[in-house]
Amino acid sequence: MRVRDLYKTTYIAPLRVGDVVQTPLVAGTMTVVEQWLDYNGHMNERYYLTAATQGFEALTQYIGMDAEFILNTASYFTLENHNVYMRECTLGDTLTSVAQLIDCDQKRIRVYYDVYKGDIADGTVVFTQEQIKVLVDVHTRKATTLPAPMFARLSAVCDAHNALGMPKNIGRNIQMAKKV
């Protein structure tokens, strides 16, 4: 069974001129299944990434990047990730992924995800991820620019999401506090 078959992404219609931008962008839900558990009895770290990726897929749908475009023209490749695992997830937990676009240009995006246990209204954030991605031509394997209509939608999302302010966990770096 493919990982993709284990969760349901809410279809998000592409943004049209005049539409109100969803802030933040809520993707679908997924349920932790037995195959995702590790020897500690909780969800393995790679599936937290799967949950965050669901938020990215919602964002690409929202700006009009469909499967045909991704397979035949260009796709975003991850340049950098920063992951924070905040809570355990166990068998049967329902997760909801939320994306907030932080910055963009015609080639790159910086996006932040919160993954909630439950839904946003009463859920607890279990995982956060910050990413920088670059758009790559699938034929030349080199950075390319987003077509103007998609970039206009991406910019509208970025502007609307910037009004939310910066998430509290963004820009964190890895360090260990010195013990005294």
C-alpha positions as CSV (number, residue, x, y, z in Angstrom):
1,M,0.0,0.0,0.0
2,R,1.3,3.4,-0.9
3,V,1.6,6.1,1.8
4,R,-0.6,8.3,-0.4
5,D,-3.5,5.8,0.0
6,L,-3.5,6.1,3.8
7,Y,-4.6,9.7,4.0
8,K,-7.1,11.9,2.4
9,T,-6.2,15.4,1.3
10,T,-9.1,17.7,1.0
11,Y,-9.2,18.9,-2.6
12,I,-8.5,22.6,-2.7
13,A,-9.7,24.4,-5.8
14,P,-7.2,26.8,-7.4
15,L,-7.4,30.3,-6.2
16,R,-9.2,32.7,-8.6
17,V,-9.0,36.4,-8.9
18,G,-11.2,38.0,-6.2
19,D,-11.2,34.9,-4.0
20,V,-10.5,35.3,-0.3
21,V,-7.2,33.5,0.6
22,Q,-7.6,30.8,3.2
23,T,-5.4,31.9,6.2
24,P,-3.7,29.6,7.1
25,L,-4.3,26.9,4.5
26,V,-5.8,23.8,6.1
27,A,-5.2,20.5,4.3
28,G,-7.0,17.2,4.9
29,T,-6.7,14.8,7.8
30,M,-4.9,11.5,8.2
31,T,-5.0,8.8,10.8
32,V,-2.0,7.1,12.3
33,V,-1.9,3.5,11.2
34,E,0.0,0.5,12.5
35,Q,2.6,0.6,9.7
36,W,3.7,4.0,10.9
37,L,4.6,2.9,14.4
38,D,8.2,2.2,15.3
39,Y,9.7,-0.1,18.0
40,N,8.9,2.6,20.7
41,G,5.2,2.2,19.9
42,H,4.7,5.7,18.6
43,M,4.7,7.2,15.1
44,N,8.1,7.0,13.3
45,E,9.6,10.4,12.5
46,R,9.3,9.9,8.7
47,Y,5.5,10.0,9.0
48,Y,5.5,13.4,10.7
49,L,7.1,14.5,7.4
50,T,4.3,12.8,5.5
51,A,1.8,14.8,7.5
52,A,3.5,18.1,6.8
53,T,3.8,17.2,3.1
54,Q,0.0,17.0,3.0
55,G,0.0,20.8,3.7
56,F,2.4,21.4,0.8
57,E,0.2,19.4,-1.5
58,A,-2.7,21.6,-0.5
59,L,-0.6,24.7,-1.3
60,T,0.4,23.5,-4.7
61,Q,-3.3,22.7,-5.6
62,Y,-4.3,26.2,-4.3
63,I,-1.9,28.0,-6.7
64,G,-3.0,25.7,-9.6
65,M,-0.1,23.3,-9.9
66,D,-1.8,20.1,-10.9
67,A,-0.3,16.6,-11.3
68,E,0.2,17.1,-15.1
69,F,2.2,20.3,-14.5
70,I,4.3,18.6,-11.7
71,L,5.0,15.5,-13.8
72,N,5.6,17.2,-17.1
73,T,6.9,20.8,-16.4
74,A,8.2,21.6,-13.0
75,S,8.1,20.6,-9.3
76,Y,9.3,22.1,-6.0
77,F,12.4,20.4,-4.6
78,T,13.3,20.8,-0.9
79,L,16.5,22.7,-0.2
80,E,16.3,22.8,3.6
81,N,14.1,21.5,6.4
82,H,13.8,22.3,10.1
83,N,11.7,19.9,12.0
84,V,10.5,20.1,15.6
85,Y,8.8,17.0,17.2
86,M,6.7,18.3,20.0
87,R,4.4,15.4,21.0
88,E,4.1,11.7,20.4
89,C,1.5,10.4,18.1
90,T,0.1,6.9,18.5
91,L,-2.1,4.4,16.7
92,G,-5.4,5.9,15.8
93,D,-4.5,9.5,16.3
94,T,-6.0,11.9,13.8
95,L,-3.7,14.5,12.4
96,T,-4.4,17.8,10.5
97,S,-1.8,19.7,8.5
98,V,-1.8,23.4,8.1
99,A,0.5,25.4,5.8
100,Q,1.5,29.1,6.1
101,L,3.5,30.6,3.2
102,I,6.2,32.8,4.7
103,D,8.0,34.1,1.7
104,C,8.2,33.5,-2.1
105,D,9.8,34.6,-5.3
106,Q,9.4,33.2,-8.8
107,K,11.8,30.3,-8.0
108,R,11.7,29.7,-4.3
109,I,9.3,29.4,-1.4
110,R,9.6,29.4,2.4
111,V,6.7,27.6,4.0
112,Y,5.9,26.6,7.6
113,Y,3.6,23.8,8.7
114,D,1.8,23.0,12.0
115,V,0.6,19.4,12.3
116,Y,-2.2,19.1,14.9
117,K,-3.4,16.1,16.8
118,G,-7.2,16.4,16.1
119,D,-8.4,19.5,14.4
120,I,-7.1,23.1,14.7
121,A,-9.9,24.3,17.0
122,D,-9.1,21.8,19.8
123,G,-6.0,20.1,18.7
124,T,-2.5,20.2,20.0
125,V,0.5,21.0,17.8
126,V,2.6,17.8,17.6
127,F,5.1,18.8,14.9
128,T,6.3,21.9,13.1
129,Q,8.3,22.1,10.0
130,E,9.9,25.0,8.1
131,Q,11.1,24.5,4.6
132,I,12.8,26.3,1.7
133,K,12.0,24.8,-1.7
134,V,13.1,25.6,-5.2
135,L,11.1,25.1,-8.4
136,V,12.9,22.7,-10.7
137,D,12.3,22.0,-14.4
138,V,11.7,18.2,-14.5
139,H,13.5,17.9,-17.9
140,T,16.7,20.0,-17.3
141,R,16.8,19.4,-13.5
142,K,17.7,23.1,-13.1
143,A,15.9,25.9,-11.2
144,T,13.1,27.6,-13.2
145,T,10.5,30.2,-12.7
146,L,6.8,29.7,-11.9
147,P,4.4,30.7,-14.8
148,A,3.0,34.1,-14.2
149,P,-0.6,33.0,-13.4
150,M,0.6,30.6,-10.7
151,F,3.1,33.2,-9.4
152,A,0.2,35.7,-9.1
153,R,-1.8,33.2,-7.0
154,L,1.3,32.3,-4.9
155,S,2.0,36.0,-4.2
156,A,-1.6,36.5,-3.2
157,V,-1.3,33.6,-0.7
158,C,2.0,35.0,0.6
159,D,0.6,38.5,1.1
160,A,-2.5,37.1,3.0
161,H,-0.4,34.7,5.1
162,N,2.1,37.5,6.0
163,A,-0.8,39.2,7.7
164,L,-0.9,36.3,10.2
165,G,2.5,37.3,11.5
166,M,5.4,34.9,12.0
167,P,4.8,31.5,13.7
168,K,6.4,31.3,17.1
169,N,8.6,28.3,16.2
170,I,10.0,29.7,12.9
171,G,13.7,30.3,12.4
172,R,14.8,28.1,15.3
173,N,18.2,26.7,15.2
174,I,19.6,23.6,16.9
175,Q,21.4,24.0,20.1
176,M,21.9,22.3,23.5
177,A,21.6,24.5,26.6
178,K,24.9,24.4,28.6
179,K,24.5,22.7,31.9
180,V,25.8,24.6,34.8
